[in-house]
Amino acid sequence: MKVSELQAHGFEALSLPDGDREIDGVYIGDLLSWVMGRAQMDNAWITIMTNVNVIAVAALADTSCVILAEGVEMPDDLVQTARDKEINVLRSSQPIYETALQLAALVS
């Protein structure tokens, strides 16, 4: 599934510079060093963290996108940083567990 296709399933795109990127799995985590070492390339990464380090870790781990669960807001300057770094960022109003279930059903 392509990242851009998530919009048809209730995910709100905040930054979508590479919407054709494929999602090949899901990773959930908020401990950035843990995510950096364990998230796989092309995973959709679900988190509630919204600081500049999220963008850096997404780039280092080469995730297909960051999905902010629980309706978390990302400041406009960080959204612009994500666009500048070509990091896809989407938002879900659902809790983390429900977001993960939805993604797992869509990706598998």
N, C-alpha and C positions, 0 to 999 in steps of 0.2 A: 504494500500500500504506500502511496505517496503522501508526504506530509500535507500537501494542499488538500487532499481528500478528507482530512479530518474535519474541515470546516463544515462539510455536509452532515457531520455527526454531532454537531453542537459545540465544537471547539472553536474558540475565538482566536484568530490570528493577530498577534501583536507585531511580529516581525516575520516576514515570509520571503526572504531574498532567494531562497533555494527550495521552493515548494515542490519541485520535481524529485527531491531527495527521497529515496525509499526508506521505509521503516522496517527493520529486521530484528524485532524484539523490543522488550520494554525493560527499563531499569528504574528502580525507585530508591531514592536516598537523599538525605539532607546533609550528611557529613561529607563535605567536599573532597577531602583527601581519600575517603573510602570510594566515592563515586569515580574519582580520577583513576584509581587503580583497578576498578572492577567493571565499570560500564563498558560495553562493547561498541565498536564502531557501528554506526547506523541504528543504535538503540534509540527509542524515544525515552527521554529521561524525565521522570515525574518528580517534582519537588515543590516545596513551598518557599524555598529560599529566593530572595530577590535582591541580590547584591552583585556588584561587578564581577566577583569571583565566579559566579554561576556561568557567566558568559565565557570566562577564561577556561573553566573546567570543561564546558561543552565543546570548546574548540580543541582542547588537548585530548579529550576522549573521543573526539570526532563523532559525537552523537548526531543523529539526524535532526533532532529537535529537542527543545526543552518544553515541557508542559507544566505550567503552574496550576496546581490543583487548589481546591477550596476557594476559588474565586479571588485568589491573591492578586493584588495589584502590583505592577512593575512600574517604577517611576519612568517618566518620559525620557530622561537622559539615558537610562539603561536600555530602554527600547531602541533608542538611536544607536547606542553602542552595539547592540545585537545586530542591527541592520548593517552598521559599518563593518562588523566582523563577519557578516554573512551567516549569522546564527539564527535559525528558525526558532521562534518562541510563540507558543500558543497558551491559551488559558482555558481551564475547565471550571465550571461552578460546582462540580461534584467533589465530594470528599476523595481523598487519595485512593482508598480501596475501590470505590466505584469507578473512578477514572481508570485504574489499572485493569479492572474487569472489562470495561468497555474497550480499552485498547487491545487487550489480549484477544478478545473476540474478533476484533477487526483485523488484527495483524496475522493471526493464525489461519 
